[in-house]
Amino acid sequence: MLGLLAPWIEYARGGRRRLPEVLALPDADLLAGLCGDRRAEVEGRIAAFDPTAARARTRALAIEVVCRHASGYPTALAEMVDAPAALHLMGDSGLLERATEDGAVAIVGSRRASIYGLEVARALGRDLAACGVPVISGLAYGVDSAAHEGALSAGGPTIAVMPGGADVTYPTAKRDLHDRIKAAGLAVAEMPLGMRPFRWSFPARNRIMAALARMTVVVEAAEGSGSLITAGFAGDLGRDVGAVPGQVTNKLAAGPNRLLSEGAAVVRSAADVLDVLYGPGEHRGAPPAVAAVRAGQPAMVAGLDPHLRRLLEAVETGTGTVEGLAASGDVAEVLAGLSELEFLGFVTRGPGGDYVRRA
């Protein structure tokens, strides 16, 4: 049925019907409004659907299907008027319950993010995941992928909500990332097996991201961005919304800055997100890494060897050349340490060749 929704989505985008109202329409209304003289054909296709064969196909691909009336269906979605009829899961299905019960964070933003936006998204994903907070995003270019990469680099939980089928990589260039998420996290889709996304699939999946997350954080987004649609869904659902402040002359900062002017939480680092999730100050039962992040130290830094921490601190204070970093030590050891810090994502080479701290 979802494949027939495109004209109605355009109708919704014109302001005459809101997207949740369209997605909540009964099948009979959709058939009457969309199919016209093809209604009998479409009804025949629906009647010919073979649930036994469909279950066999999903089992063959190790896809778990959770229907809206099943006990494992997330309460956060069941409460929506436009709740998906079913969710298709590839990966660790237990993350779905963990996300809705313990609190997850959706990190969204521009597909054409700046270097600053990518660094912030990656750092947020890394530090939140290191604290045990599931990171939700949409596998898109830019901010979405950076958030997933950050979570995976910390060995923490991440969930990709797909615009097509859970087995369909979109965009196709993110196949490796999709595979890694399915292996170490979870891919979720409303669309059935093998379905390619439609234009309307993206705002439709955004409502799922917003509902699954306890908080949605917008990193960078121009006005009219789909990320702002996600933030709007989150606000409508009573979820928390946060935004990363940006330069007022940068069009990618227009969306987050507007959200901040409307009362969204300021997000400068994962510590600000943790304050929203757990409340300010100490929180009994919070993962140990939370204290490190709140102290301004990325959670993974605490696990570094002492010599790597000292090297990282030297880079943070502005000593970026190998010569400067090895002034009182062994050059080979410094080079090996810098390579390890670069591999772990803590430093990178700047335009002039000096090492600089990543977010």
Secondary structure by P-SEA (a helix, b strand, c coil): ccccaaaaaaaaaaccccaaaaaaccaaaaaaaccccaaaaaaaaaaaccaaaaaaaaaaacbbbbcccccccccccccccccccbbbbccccaaaaaaaaabbbbbbbbccccaaaaaaaaaaaaaaaaacbbbbbcccccaaaaaaaaaaaacbbbbbbccccccccccccaaaaaaaaaaccccccccccccccccaaaaaaaaaaaaaccbbbbcccccccaaaaaaaaaaaabbbbbbbbcccccccaaaaaaaaaacccccccaaaaaaaacccccccccccaaaaaaaccccccccccaaaaaaaaaaaacccccccccccccaaaaaaaaaaaaaacccccccccbbbbcc
